[in-house]
């Protein structure tokens, strides 16, 4: 469910200059809330850590970005958020054998997800 919610959020796919700041904050807050509630449902330590990583990425974005910041600040924040969340989503898709997101392109983060997975398998 968490991967589907992330995939459905424009905040992970829309260009920063076309984003509406209030909606960005609301979307990130919702993803964080769902990640937080998902942690207790997960049995695997590896998966739990990646879900927490998503939660932390959202928390960091909400702490660092403020309504009224310029588009450059939003773009920088979204780039970091997308990289952190993308890496975790790619990892979760591999480990849980999930269908990858259809809108949120995680392919740039798959090599890092593979490295993390190989580290867990050692």
N, C-alpha and C positions, 0 to 999 in steps of 0.2 A: 504494500500500500504506500509506503513512504516514497519509493522510487516513482510510483505513478503520480503522486501528488507533486513531487518535484518536476516531473516531466510536463505536468499540466500548468505550471507557473510560467508566465511570460518573463518574469524576472531572470530566468535562466536562458532565455533565447532572444529577447528583443534588444535592439540597439539602445544603449543608455540614453541617447538624446531624444528617444521617443517615449521613454518611460515616464510615468506619473509618480512623483516621489511618494505620495501617500500610499499608493497601491504597492509600490516596491516594499515599503516598510511592512505593510499588512501581509504581503505574500511571504516575506522572510520570516515574520513572526509566526505565521501559520505553519511553515515548514519546521521551524524550531519547536513549536508546540507538539507537532506530530512526532518528531524525532525524540523528544523528551518522553513522550508516552510510549514510544516503541521500545525503548531500552529495556524495560521490565519484561517485555514479551520475548526477548531474544535469549536463546540458550547458549549460543556460541560466543566465546570471548572475543574472537576476531570480528564477528559481525557486530557485537555490542560496541567495540571500540570504534568501528567505522560509523555507526549510528551516532555515537557521542561526538565524533569528529564533525559530522554534519551539524549537530546541535551547536557545537562550539563555533563553527564557521558562521552560522547565522547570528549567534550572540555577538561575535566580534564585529560583524557588519553593522548590526543595530547599535553597537556602542560607538563605532567610528564614524558612521554616516549620520548626518543630521539634515532634517528637512531645511531647505534653503541653501544647502551647499550647491556649488556650481556643478555643471555637467561633468567637468573633468574629475571632480571628487567622486561623483556617482560612478563614472566609468572605472576609475581605479578600484573603488570598493567592490563593484560588481565583478571585475576581472578576478580579484582575489577570491571572492565568494564562489564564483563559478569554477575556478580551479580547484579549490578545496572540496566543494561538494561533488564536482565532476569526478575527481579521483576516488572519492568514497563510493559514489554510485557505480562507477566502473568496477570497483572491487566487489561490491555487493552483487552486481549482476554476474560476475564470474563465479564467486563462491557459492551463491545460492542458485546458480543456473537459471537466472531470470532473463526474460526478454529485455534487452536494453531499451533505454528511452527512445521514443520515436521523434521527439522534438529537440530535446537537449542533447546536443552532440558531445558525447563523452570520449570520442575516439582520440582526441589529443591527450587524454589522461590515462588511456589504457596501458601504455608502457609502464607508467609508475604504479598502477594498480597491479600489474603482473609482478613487478619487483616486490611489492608488499606481500602478495600472495606467496611468492617463492620464499620470502623470509619466514612466513608463518609455517611453511611446509618443512623447513629445515629443523 
